[in-house]
Amino acid sequence: MKRFLGGCMPLMFGLALVACGGGGSGGSPAILVAAVEGSGGTGNSTATVSQTFDNANAKPTEPAPIEVRFDPASIVTSLAVASQSGAAIVSITAFASNLPSAPLTVFLVDEAGILEPGPHPLFGAGGNVFVAAPPFMPALSGGLSEGVHEGVLKIRFCSDSSCAVEYPVSAASVLPYTVTVTGRV
């Protein structure tokens, strides 16, 4: 009986590993191979157990996109060509959810050139709140032309100022604007 149990122990150990998923982690299906070698009735057996994980179908999970709500919900402002004050400045507050736990650098993205050139950072105001006061282009020579300028400002969440890693942002997380440039008064 002792020989029988001694010879079966490695097999039982291998079956126990199969029953519990092979002892691996990560939720991948495990394939377990157990080979039992006997010694011809001496009661000495060895088991060789190897474990392989099949990750061919595994896909990395994408983080949920960052959702942003702006206050104000849209920007509507007017500039006069004769204005000597230069650019209009509008305060913006962004409330974000689904933020990563990593440090963030946050920027407004101006694809239409409505803002003055340069980076347009948003600054952390605590928790999930970010604030900015981006200057719109002045309505002077070389600035915005007369008429109505409409578009959206987008927001970028990055790991650093060079945006080595950019976090996904919901497509709905944009800030619409309407800037009306009037002629000389």
C-alpha positions as CSV (number, residue, x, y, z in Angstrom):
1,M,0.0,0.0,0.0
2,K,2.9,2.3,0.9
3,R,4.4,1.7,-2.6
4,F,1.1,2.4,-4.3
5,L,0.6,5.7,-2.4
6,G,4.3,6.7,-3.0
7,G,3.9,6.1,-6.7
8,C,0.6,8.0,-7.0
9,M,1.6,11.1,-4.9
10,P,3.3,12.9,-7.9
11,L,0.3,12.2,-10.0
12,M,-2.1,13.4,-7.3
13,F,0.0,16.6,-7.0
14,G,-0.2,17.2,-10.7
15,L,-3.9,16.7,-10.7
16,A,-4.3,19.1,-7.8
17,L,-2.4,21.7,-9.8
18,V,-4.7,21.2,-12.8
19,A,-7.8,21.5,-10.6
20,C,-6.7,24.9,-9.2
21,G,-5.6,26.3,-12.5
22,G,-2.0,25.5,-12.2
23,G,-1.1,28.0,-9.5
24,G,-0.7,30.8,-12.1
25,S,-2.1,34.3,-11.9
26,G,-3.5,36.8,-14.3
27,G,-6.6,34.9,-15.2
28,S,-5.1,33.2,-18.3
29,P,-6.0,29.6,-19.0
30,A,-3.3,27.3,-17.9
31,I,-2.1,24.2,-19.7
32,L,-0.4,21.8,-17.3
33,V,1.8,18.9,-18.3
34,A,2.6,16.3,-15.7
35,A,4.8,13.4,-16.4
36,V,5.2,10.6,-13.8
37,E,8.2,8.4,-14.1
38,G,8.3,5.2,-12.0
39,S,11.3,3.3,-10.9
40,G,10.2,-0.2,-11.7
41,G,8.5,-1.1,-8.4
42,T,11.0,0.3,-5.9
43,G,8.5,2.9,-4.7
44,N,10.6,5.8,-5.8
45,S,8.9,8.1,-8.3
46,T,9.5,11.6,-9.6
47,A,7.1,14.0,-11.2
48,T,8.1,16.6,-13.7
49,V,5.6,19.4,-13.8
50,S,5.8,22.2,-16.2
51,Q,3.3,25.0,-16.6
52,T,2.6,27.0,-19.8
53,F,0.1,29.9,-20.1
54,D,-1.7,30.5,-23.3
55,N,-1.9,34.3,-23.8
56,A,-2.5,34.2,-27.5
57,N,-6.1,35.5,-27.0
58,A,-5.3,37.8,-24.1
59,K,-5.6,41.5,-24.9
60,P,-4.3,44.3,-22.7
61,T,-7.1,46.2,-21.0
62,E,-7.5,49.8,-22.1
63,P,-8.0,52.3,-19.3
64,A,-11.4,54.0,-19.3
65,P,-11.1,57.3,-21.1
66,I,-10.9,60.4,-19.0
67,E,-14.3,62.3,-18.9
68,V,-14.2,66.1,-18.7
69,R,-16.9,68.6,-18.0
70,F,-16.0,72.3,-18.5
71,D,-17.3,75.4,-16.7
72,P,-18.4,77.4,-18.7
73,A,-19.8,74.7,-21.0
74,S,-18.9,76.9,-24.0
75,I,-17.0,80.1,-24.6
76,V,-18.8,83.1,-26.2
77,T,-16.8,86.3,-26.4
78,S,-16.3,89.3,-28.6
79,L,-13.2,91.3,-29.6
80,A,-12.9,94.6,-31.3
81,V,-10.2,95.2,-33.9
82,A,-9.5,98.6,-32.4
83,S,-9.0,97.1,-28.9
84,Q,-5.6,98.1,-27.4
85,S,-5.9,95.6,-24.6
86,G,-4.9,92.7,-26.8
87,A,-6.2,89.3,-26.2
88,A,-9.4,88.3,-24.4
89,I,-8.8,86.0,-21.4
90,V,-11.5,83.6,-20.3
91,S,-11.3,81.5,-17.1
92,I,-11.9,77.8,-17.6
93,T,-12.5,75.1,-15.0
94,A,-12.3,71.5,-16.0
95,F,-13.8,68.7,-13.8
96,A,-12.3,65.3,-14.7
97,S,-13.3,61.8,-13.8
98,N,-11.6,58.4,-14.5
99,L,-8.2,60.0,-13.8
100,P,-5.1,57.7,-13.7
101,S,-3.3,57.6,-10.4
102,A,-0.1,58.8,-12.0
103,P,1.1,62.5,-12.0
104,L,-0.5,64.4,-14.8
105,T,0.4,67.4,-17.1
106,V,-2.8,68.8,-18.6
107,F,-3.0,71.0,-21.7
108,L,-5.6,72.7,-23.9
109,V,-5.2,71.8,-27.5
110,D,-5.9,74.6,-30.0
111,E,-6.0,73.1,-33.5
112,A,-7.5,76.2,-35.2
113,G,-5.0,78.8,-33.9
114,I,-7.6,80.8,-31.9
115,L,-5.4,81.1,-28.8
116,E,-2.1,82.9,-28.6
117,P,0.8,80.6,-29.6
118,G,2.4,78.5,-26.9
119,P,1.5,75.7,-24.5
120,H,-1.8,76.2,-22.7
121,P,-1.5,74.3,-19.5
122,L,-4.3,73.7,-17.0
123,F,-3.3,73.8,-13.4
124,G,-4.5,71.4,-10.7
125,A,-6.8,73.1,-8.2
126,G,-7.2,70.0,-6.0
127,G,-8.6,66.5,-6.7
128,N,-10.1,66.3,-10.1
129,V,-10.4,70.0,-10.8
130,F,-8.1,71.9,-13.3
131,V,-8.1,75.6,-14.1
132,A,-6.8,77.8,-16.9
133,A,-7.0,81.3,-18.3
134,P,-5.9,80.9,-22.0
135,P,-5.5,84.2,-23.9
136,F,-7.3,84.4,-27.3
137,M,-5.4,85.9,-30.2
138,P,-5.7,89.7,-30.2
139,A,-7.8,91.2,-33.0
140,L,-4.9,93.3,-34.2
141,S,-2.9,93.0,-37.4
142,G,-1.6,89.4,-37.6
143,G,-4.3,88.2,-35.1
144,L,-7.8,87.1,-35.7
145,S,-9.6,88.4,-38.8
146,E,-13.0,90.1,-38.5
147,G,-16.0,87.7,-38.4
148,V,-17.1,84.8,-36.3
149,H,-14.7,82.1,-35.3
150,E,-16.2,78.8,-34.1
151,G,-14.6,75.6,-33.1
152,V,-13.6,73.5,-30.1
153,L,-10.7,73.3,-27.7
154,K,-9.6,69.8,-26.8
155,I,-7.8,68.7,-23.6
156,R,-4.8,66.4,-23.3
157,F,-3.8,64.5,-20.2
158,C,-0.1,63.5,-20.3
159,S,2.5,61.8,-18.1
160,D,4.9,64.8,-18.4
161,S,5.3,68.1,-20.3
162,S,6.7,66.3,-23.4
163,C,3.6,64.1,-23.4
164,A,5.6,60.8,-23.5
165,V,2.5,59.0,-22.5
166,E,-0.9,60.4,-23.4
167,Y,-4.0,59.2,-21.6
168,P,-7.2,58.6,-23.6
169,V,-9.9,61.3,-23.3
170,S,-13.6,60.9,-24.1
171,A,-14.4,62.3,-27.5
172,A,-17.2,64.4,-25.9
173,S,-14.6,66.2,-23.7
174,V,-14.3,69.3,-25.8
175,L,-14.9,73.0,-25.1
176,P,-16.8,74.7,-27.9
177,Y,-16.1,78.4,-28.5
178,T,-17.5,81.3,-30.6
179,V,-15.4,84.4,-30.9
180,T,-16.8,87.3,-32.8
181,V,-14.3,89.9,-34.0
182,T,-15.9,93.2,-34.8
183,G,-14.5,96.0,-37.0
184,R,-13.1,99.3,-35.8
185,V,-15.3,101.3,-33.5
